[in-house]
Amino acid sequence: MVQQVHFELVSPERLLLSEHVEMVVVPGSEGDFGVLADHAPVLSTIRPGVLAVYHKGQVVERIFIAGGFAEVTETTLTVLAEEAIVVDSLERAEVERRLALAQEALQTADTPVLRTEAENRLAVIEAMLVALQ
């Protein structure tokens, strides 16, 4: 029997997922990394991207993560996500609408803080578009 790791995905609002899985590939800020049972302990920031959940060697769920943190122990992976959306539920038209709004916000940003916020949001929306492909 394949060893499993306990995976929990938590958003600011609630616990989104709590299950035993074979492997999870996390979009870490320093690059993607796979988490299996008996993984070395790790703390990592997460960049906007797709988290892939595996069962029996196959991706069974793809979840877009806007950013956050991952904590890995030998038996668990906990992802604290700023925003998490199942990729299959993303609608291209809605993401493109959000992209246009983010681009507009960037163009009209009149302070360094607003510009940085708009740039960060634009990066998240662009990563969502990549996740749809």
C-alpha positions in Angstrom: 0.0 0.0 0.0 1.2 3.5 -0.9 2.0 5.7 2.1 -0.1 8.8 2.3 0.3 12.3 3.7 -2.5 14.1 5.5 -3.3 17.3 3.5 -5.2 20.3 4.8 -6.0 23.3 2.7 -7.1 26.3 4.7 -8.4 29.7 3.5 -9.0 32.8 5.6 -12.7 31.8 5.8 -12.6 28.1 6.5 -11.0 24.6 6.2 -11.4 23.7 2.5 -9.9 20.3 2.3 -8.7 17.7 4.8 -7.8 14.3 3.4 -5.1 11.7 3.0 -3.5 11.8 -0.4 -0.6 10.2 -2.1 1.2 13.4 -3.1 0.7 17.1 -3.5 2.7 19.4 -5.8 2.9 22.9 -4.3 3.8 26.1 -6.2 6.5 27.3 -3.9 8.0 30.7 -4.3 11.4 29.1 -5.0 9.9 26.5 -7.4 7.3 23.7 -7.3 7.9 20.9 -4.8 6.2 17.6 -4.3 5.2 16.4 -0.8 5.0 12.7 -0.1 4.8 10.8 3.2 8.1 11.0 5.2 9.0 14.3 3.7 11.6 16.4 5.5 10.1 19.3 7.5 9.7 22.5 5.4 8.2 25.9 5.7 7.7 27.7 2.4 5.9 30.7 0.9 3.6 30.0 -2.0 3.5 31.9 -5.3 0.3 32.2 -7.3 -0.1 28.9 -9.2 -1.7 25.5 -9.3 -1.6 23.0 -6.4 -2.0 19.4 -7.8 -3.4 16.6 -5.6 -2.5 13.0 -6.6 -4.1 9.7 -5.9 -2.9 6.5 -7.5 -0.3 8.3 -9.5 -2.9 10.6 -11.2 -3.8 14.3 -10.6 -7.3 14.1 -9.2 -7.7 17.8 -8.3 -6.1 21.1 -9.4 -6.5 24.0 -7.1 -5.5 27.6 -8.0 -3.7 29.2 -5.0 -3.2 33.0 -5.0 -0.4 32.8 -2.5 0.2 31.8 1.1 2.3 29.4 3.2 3.0 25.7 3.3 4.1 23.7 6.3 5.3 20.2 5.8 6.1 17.6 8.4 6.8 13.9 8.0 3.1 13.1 8.0 1.2 16.3 7.1 1.0 19.1 4.6 -0.9 22.2 5.7 -1.4 25.0 3.1 -2.6 28.4 4.4 -3.9 30.0 1.2 -4.8 33.6 0.6 -7.3 32.5 -1.9 -8.0 29.0 -3.3 -10.2 28.1 -6.2 -10.7 24.7 -7.9 -9.3 25.2 -11.4 -12.4 23.4 -13.0 -14.6 26.1 -11.5 -12.7 29.0 -13.0 -14.5 30.6 -16.0 -12.3 32.2 -18.6 -14.7 35.2 -19.2 -14.7 36.0 -15.5 -10.9 35.8 -15.2 -10.5 38.0 -18.3 -12.9 40.5 -16.8 -10.8 40.5 -13.6 -7.7 40.9 -15.7 -9.1 44.0 -17.4 -10.1 45.5 -14.0 -6.6 44.8 -12.6 -4.9 46.4 -15.6 -7.1 49.4 -15.2 -6.3 49.6 -11.5 -2.6 49.5 -12.4 -3.0 52.3 -14.9 -4.8 54.6 -12.5 -2.7 53.8 -9.4 -1.5 57.2 -8.2 0.6 56.2 -5.2 3.4 53.6 -4.7 1.2 51.6 -2.4 -1.7 51.4 -4.8 0.7 50.6 -7.7 2.3 47.7 -5.7 -1.2 46.4 -4.8 -2.3 46.6 -8.4 0.9 44.9 -9.6 0.4 42.0 -7.1 -3.3 41.5 -8.1 -2.4 41.6 -11.8 0.2 38.9 -11.2 -2.4 36.7 -9.5 -4.9 37.1 -12.3 -2.3 36.4 -14.9 -1.4 33.2 -13.0 -5.1 32.3 -13.1 -5.1 32.6 -16.9 -2.1 30.3 -17.1 -3.9 27.8 -14.9 -6.8 27.6 -17.4 -4.5 26.5 -20.2 
